[in-house]
Amino acid sequence: MPSPDRAPTYRAVLRVTGVPRFLTPAMLGRLSYGMVSLALILAVVHTTGSYARVGLVMGLFGLTVAVLSPLRALLIDRHGLLRALLPMALLHASALLGLAAASWNPGAHLGSLVALASVAGACAPPLGPVTRSVWSHLITDRELLQRAYSLDTVTEELIFFTGPLLLGALMWVWPPSAGLALGAVLVVSGTVGLVTSAAARSMAAARTGTGSATEPAPKPDPGGGRAHDPHPTARGGFLSAVAISGAAGLTLGSAVLLNVAFAEQRGAVEAVVLVESAQTAGSALGGLAYGAVAWRTGTRTRLALLGLALGGGVAAAALVSGVPVLVALLFVIGVFGAPLLTTAYLLADESVAPGYRTRAGNWVNTAYNAGSTVGGAGVGLFLTVAPPSAGYPLIGAVLVLVAVTVLLTARRTTTPRFRRSVLRTATGGSAPSATTSRRRR
């Protein structure tokens, strides 16, 4: 890839004033998401004994999480963390506690499970996008912010690795519904700690004019134009981030099911745990390495190149003959996963005005989740007529095609407004917002 330079250290990120105080509760709250989905599946199976009912409950939970995600981000951008995020967390936790109580013993009524799961999904607080908004507020240096987002993404990988282990430990003593109750405690504790941190309060205090309640208002452009476009789709960078994130979600979401079918075809379905762990480990290491350097290539170009590498690696899985080789390949493929998501969040963040940051990051997240859902459903049908080895090139090609399109458009769209922004910074004029300086998820 491009020529890397030495970047600020992770220690420098953690030394930024206010970081430990907001980051610790934010990660505590996000740990809930590492266990709630699996806990809900197991709890519904425990209380109903029906996988069909599990599908209904989880489908509604996932649907309300995804469909209402942009609305939740909009409410936070408009009304602030205390007035929007905290009520969401309290409602979400209340629904989780209701689900825990209803499913603790066998025989729960399906209607109550469906209603509570729908409320829990509808009110799920977007702690990830909010955390990245706080990073944006605290850190204005592009290289340091990239390192911060790398740290954030790698930590999130570890959360989704640790959550199921924590749930497994609980299930030695209690039914899986205990995971829902613990998730409720975690999300409320983490959200309260986040919204009462000095960093969150300073974001609210920075609101002026038409700025959001969570972020400072855009600064005027002394050069005669606006420093930022007023709407998150006004720049191609935002759309590129959403497109590649959605394609990556489709590719990786499809690969999960293909990996299961591949291992089952070779009589080693139990090895799927190793397959997924290898990819997670590769992603965590890739995220740490990616954040350790200052890339000279533009963010959109870098995102496209990461998409090409990830899509090409998945397509290459068609050439694999056994599970051990697949494990090794997925470790390599995983190295590009966290950097791709980080760069997508960074590109979306730097492409919009400050008042749109939470929504921009949330759209990237929603696109990834939607792509993963569509990919998983499509591959399920594909596997009824074709072997898993035939699916890897198809899902890899989707991401490669989108990445090539973004790469071609990135080379044609360096806007005069962006060049003016860079010139003002170099000459000591008003610096661009923190969004232009940054980042990785």
C-alpha positions in Angstrom: 0.0 0.0 0.0 1.2 3.6 0.3 4.3 4.9 2.1 3.8 4.9 5.8 5.5 7.1 8.4 5.8 6.8 12.1 2.5 7.8 13.8 1.7 8.9 17.4 1.7 6.1 19.9 -1.4 4.5 21.6 0.0 5.9 24.9 -0.3 9.4 23.4 -4.0 8.7 22.7 -4.7 7.5 26.3 -2.9 10.6 27.7 -5.3 13.0 26.0 -7.3 14.7 28.7 -10.6 13.1 29.4 -10.0 9.9 27.4 -9.9 7.3 30.3 -12.9 8.8 32.0 -15.2 8.5 28.9 -13.6 5.4 27.2 -13.9 3.0 30.2 -17.7 3.4 30.7 -18.2 3.5 26.9 -16.5 0.1 26.5 -18.4 -1.3 29.5 -21.7 -0.4 27.9 -20.6 -1.8 24.5 -19.7 -5.1 26.2 -23.5 -5.6 26.5 -23.7 -5.9 22.7 -21.1 -8.6 22.8 -23.4 -10.9 24.7 -27.1 -9.8 24.3 -27.8 -11.3 20.8 -26.4 -14.7 21.7 -28.1 -14.6 25.2 -31.4 -13.7 23.5 -31.2 -16.7 21.1 -30.4 -19.1 23.9 -33.0 -17.6 26.2 -35.8 -18.0 23.7 -34.7 -21.6 22.9 -34.7 -22.3 26.7 -38.2 -20.9 27.3 -40.0 -22.0 24.1 -37.9 -25.0 22.8 -38.7 -23.7 19.2 -36.1 -22.5 16.7 -38.9 -21.1 14.6 -39.9 -18.8 17.4 -36.2 -17.9 17.9 -36.1 -16.8 14.3 -39.2 -14.6 14.7 -38.0 -12.9 17.9 -34.4 -12.4 16.6 -35.7 -11.2 13.3 -37.8 -8.5 14.9 -35.0 -7.5 17.3 -32.5 -7.2 14.4 -35.0 -5.4 12.2 -35.8 -2.7 14.8 -32.2 -2.2 15.6 -31.3 -1.7 11.9 -34.3 0.3 10.6 -34.5 2.7 13.5 -30.7 3.2 13.8 -30.6 6.4 11.7 -33.5 7.9 13.8 -31.7 7.2 17.1 -28.5 8.9 15.8 -30.6 11.8 14.5 -32.2 12.3 18.0 -28.7 12.2 19.6 -27.3 14.8 17.2 -30.2 17.1 17.8 -30.9 16.7 21.5 -27.6 15.6 23.0 -26.4 12.7 25.0 -28.1 13.3 28.3 -31.6 14.0 26.8 -31.5 11.3 24.1 -28.9 8.6 24.7 -29.7 8.1 28.4 -33.4 7.6 27.9 -32.7 5.1 25.1 -30.4 3.1 27.4 -33.0 3.0 30.2 -35.7 1.8 27.9 -33.4 -0.7 26.2 -32.3 -2.0 29.6 -35.9 -2.2 30.9 -36.9 -4.3 27.9 -33.9 -6.6 28.4 -34.9 -7.1 32.1 -38.4 -7.9 30.9 -37.1 -10.5 28.5 -34.9 -12.0 31.2 -37.8 -12.3 33.6 -40.1 -13.7 30.9 -37.7 -16.3 29.6 -36.1 -17.3 32.9 -38.4 -20.4 33.1 -39.9 -22.5 30.3 -43.3 -21.5 29.0 -43.0 -17.8 28.1 -45.8 -16.4 25.9 -44.5 -15.7 22.4 -46.4 -12.4 22.2 -44.6 -10.9 25.2 -41.2 -12.0 23.9 -41.9 -10.4 20.5 -43.1 -7.2 22.0 -40.1 -6.9 24.5 -37.6 -7.8 21.8 -39.0 -5.2 19.5 -38.7 -2.5 22.2 -35.2 -3.6 23.1 -34.1 -3.3 19.4 -35.9 0.0 18.8 -34.2 1.7 21.8 -30.7 0.2 21.5 -28.4 3.1 22.2 -25.7 3.6 19.5 -22.8 3.6 21.8 -20.3 2.9 19.1 -21.1 6.0 16.9 -21.4 8.1 20.0 -18.0 7.0 21.2 -16.4 7.9 17.9 -18.1 11.3 18.1 -16.4 11.9 21.4 -13.1 10.9 19.9 -13.7 13.5 17.2 -14.4 16.2 19.7 -11.4 15.5 21.8 -8.7 14.9 19.1 -8.2 17.3 16.2 -4.9 15.8 14.9 -5.5 13.5 12.0 -2.7 11.0 12.8 -3.6 10.8 16.5 -7.3 10.4 15.7 -6.5 7.6 13.3 -4.6 5.9 16.1 -7.6 6.5 18.4 -10.1 4.9 16.0 -7.7 2.0 15.5 -7.7 1.5 19.3 -11.5 1.8 19.3 -12.0 -0.8 16.6 -9.6 -3.4 18.0 -11.3 -3.0 21.4 -14.6 -3.6 19.8 -13.3 -6.8 18.2 -12.2 -8.0 21.7 -15.6 -7.1 23.1 -17.3 -9.4 20.6 -14.8 -12.1 21.5 -15.2 -11.6 25.3 -19.0 -11.3 25.4 -19.8 -14.9 24.5 -17.1 -16.2 27.0 -18.7 -14.1 29.7 -22.2 -15.5 28.8 -20.8 -19.0 28.9 -19.4 -18.4 32.4 -22.8 -17.2 33.6 -24.6 -20.2 32.2 -22.6 -22.5 34.5 -24.8 -21.1 37.3 -27.9 -19.5 35.8 -30.1 -19.9 32.7 -29.1 -17.9 29.6 -31.6 -15.2 30.6 -29.0 -14.0 33.1 -27.0 -12.7 30.2 -29.9 -10.4 29.3 -30.0 -9.1 32.8 -26.3 -8.5 32.9 -26.5 -6.8 29.5 -29.1 -4.4 30.9 -26.8 -3.5 33.9 -23.8 -3.0 31.6 -25.6 -0.8 29.1 -27.1 1.5 31.8 -23.8 1.7 33.8 -21.8 2.4 30.7 -24.2 5.0 29.3 -24.4 6.9 32.6 -20.6 6.9 32.9 -20.3 8.2 29.3 -22.8 11.0 29.4 -21.5 12.3 32.8 -17.9 12.4 31.6 -16.1 15.7 31.2 -15.7 14.9 27.5 -19.4 14.5 26.9 -20.2 17.6 28.9 -17.7 19.6 26.9 -19.3 18.6 23.7 -22.7 19.8 24.9 -21.1 23.1 26.1 -19.5 23.5 22.7 -22.9 23.7 21.0 -23.4 27.1 19.3 -25.7 28.4 16.6 -26.9 25.5 14.5 -24.5 22.9 15.9 -25.7 19.7 17.5 -26.1 19.0 21.1 -23.2 16.5 21.0 -20.7 18.4 18.9 -19.5 21.9 18.1 -21.1 23.9 15.4 -19.4 24.2 12.0 -17.0 27.1 11.8 -17.5 29.7 9.1 -15.3 29.6 6.1 -13.4 32.9 5.8 -12.6 32.1 2.2 -16.1 32.7 1.2 -17.5 29.2 1.1 -18.7 26.9 3.8 -16.1 24.7 5.4 -18.4 21.8 5.3 -21.4 20.8 3.3 -24.7 21.0 5.2 -25.9 17.5 4.5 -24.1 14.1 5.0 -24.6 13.0 1.4 -23.1 16.2 -0.1 -19.7 14.6 -0.6 -18.9 11.5 -2.4 -16.6 10.4 0.5 -19.6 9.7 2.7 -21.3 7.6 0.0 -18.1 5.7 -0.7 -17.8 4.8 3.0 -21.3 3.6 3.1 -21.0 1.6 -0.1 -17.8 -0.2 0.8 -19.1 -0.8 4.3 -22.3 -2.4 3.0 -20.3 -4.5 0.5 -17.9 -5.6 3.2 -20.8 -6.6 5.4 -22.3 -8.6 2.6 -19.0 -10.4 1.8 -18.1 -11.2 5.4 -21.6 -12.0 6.5 -21.9 -14.4 3.6 -18.5 -15.9 4.4 -19.6 -16.9 7.9 -22.2 -19.3 6.5 -19.9 -20.5 3.7 -17.3 -21.3 6.3 -19.7 -23.4 8.3 -20.8 -25.3 5.1 -17.2 -25.8 4.0 -16.2 -27.3 7.4 -19.3 -29.5 7.5 -18.6 -30.7 4.0 -15.2 -32.0 5.2 -16.6 -33.5 8.4 -15.0 -30.9 10.7 -17.9 -28.6 11.6 -16.5 -28.2 15.2 -13.5 -26.4 13.6 -15.7 -23.4 12.7 -14.8 -21.9 16.1 -11.1 -22.0 15.0 -12.0 -20.4 11.7 -13.9 -17.5 13.2 -11.2 -17.0 16.0 -8.5 -16.9 13.3 -10.3 -14.2 11.5 -10.9 -12.2 14.6 -7.3 -12.5 15.7 -6.1 -11.3 12.3 -8.5 -8.4 12.4 -7.3 -7.3 15.8 -3.7 -7.4 14.8 -4.4 -5.7 11.5 -6.2 -2.9 13.3 -3.3 -2.4 15.7 -0.7 -2.3 12.9 -2.8 -0.1 10.7 -3.2 2.5 13.4 0.5 2.5 14.1 1.4 4.3 10.8 0.5 7.6 9.2 -0.7 6.8 5.7 0.1 9.3 2.9 -2.6 8.0 0.5 -6.0 9.7 0.7 -8.6 8.2 2.9 -11.0 7.2 0.1 -8.2 5.6 -2.0 -6.9 3.8 1.0 -10.4 2.4 1.7 -10.8 1.2 -1.8 -7.4 -0.6 -1.7 -8.4 -2.3 1.6 -11.7 -3.4 -0.1 -9.8 -4.9 -3.0 -7.5 -6.8 -0.7 -10.3 -8.1 1.5 -12.6 -9.0 -1.4 -9.7 -10.7 -3.3 -8.7 -12.7 -0.2 -12.3 -14.0 0.2 -12.5 -14.9 -3.4 -9.2 -16.9 -3.1 -10.9 -19.1 -0.5 -12.3 -21.0 -3.5 -8.8 -22.5 -4.0 -8.6 -23.9 -0.5 -8.6 -27.7 -0.1 -8.9 -28.2 3.6 -9.9 -26.5 6.9 -6.4 -25.9 8.2 -5.6 -23.9 5.1 -8.9 -22.0 5.3 -8.0 -21.1 8.9 -4.6 -19.7 7.8 -6.2 -17.8 4.9 -8.9 -16.3 7.0 -6.3 -15.0 9.5 -4.6 -13.2 6.6 -8.0 -11.9 5.3 -8.9 -10.7 8.8 -5.9 -8.4 8.8 -7.8 -6.2 6.4 -11.1 -6.3 8.3 -10.6 -3.8 11.1 -8.6 -1.4 9.0 -11.4 -1.3 6.4 -14.0 -0.5 9.0 -11.8 2.0 10.6 -11.1 3.8 7.3 -14.8 3.8 6.4 -15.7 5.5 9.7 -12.9 7.9 9.2 -13.9 8.8 5.7 -17.6 9.3 6.7 -16.6 11.5 9.6 -14.3 13.8 7.6 -16.9 14.1 4.8 -19.7 15.7 6.9 -20.3 18.8 9.0 -19.8 18.3 12.8 -23.5 18.2 13.5 -23.8 15.1 11.3 -21.0 13.0 12.8 -23.1 10.6 14.8 -25.5 10.0 11.9 -22.6 9.5 9.4 -20.9 6.9 11.5 -24.2 5.3 12.3 -25.0 5.0 8.5 -21.7 3.2 8.0 -22.5 0.8 10.8 -26.1 0.3 9.5 -24.8 -0.4 6.0 -22.4 -3.1 7.3 -25.2 -4.8 9.3 -27.7 -4.6 6.5 -25.1 -6.1 4.0 -24.3 -8.9 6.5 -28.0 -9.7 6.9 -28.7 -9.8 3.1 -25.5 -11.8 2.4 -26.3 -14.4 5.0 -29.9 -14.8 3.7 -28.7 -15.0 0.0 -26.0 -17.5 0.7 -28.4 -19.7 2.6 -30.4 -20.0 -0.7 -27.2 -20.4 -2.8 -26.0 -23.4 -0.7 -29.1 -25.3 -1.7 -27.9 -25.5 -5.3 -24.1 -25.1 -5.2 -21.1 -26.1 -3.0 -19.6 -23.5 -0.7 -16.4 -23.3 -2.8 -18.4 -21.7 -5.6 -19.7 -19.0 -3.3 -16.4 -17.4 -2.2 -15.6 -15.9 -5.7 -19.1 -14.5 -6.0 -19.2 -12.7 -2.6 -15.6 -11.5 -3.0 -16.4 -10.1 -6.4 -19.1 -7.9 -4.9 -16.6 -6.1 -2.7 -14.0 -5.9 -5.4 -16.5 -4.3 -7.8 -17.6 -1.7 -5.3 -13.9 -1.0 -4.3 -12.9 -0.6 -8.0 -15.7 1.9 -8.5 -14.7 3.9 -5.4 -11.1 3.9 -6.5 -11.9 5.2 -9.9 -14.1 8.0 -8.6 -11.7 8.9 -5.9 -9.0 9.8 -8.5 -11.4 12.2 -10.2 -13.0 14.1 -7.2 -10.5 16.2 -5.2 -12.7 19.2 -4.6 -11.5 22.8 -4.5 -13.2 23.2 -1.1 -11.1 20.5 0.4 -7.9 22.0 -1.1 -8.9 25.4 0.5 -9.3 23.7 3.8 -5.9 22.2 3.7 -4.3 25.5 2.6 -5.9 27.4 5.5 -4.4 24.9 7.9 -0.9 25.1 6.4 -0.9 28.9 6.5 -2.1 29.2 10.0 -5.7 30.2 9.2 -8.7 28.7 10.8 -8.2 24.9 10.9 -10.8 22.6 9.6 -13.0 20.7 12.0 -11.8 17.5 13.6 -13.6 15.6 11.0 -11.1 16.5 8.3 -8.3 15.2 10.4 -9.0 11.7 10.8 -9.8 8.4 11.5 -10.5 4.8 11.8 -13.3 3.1 13.6 
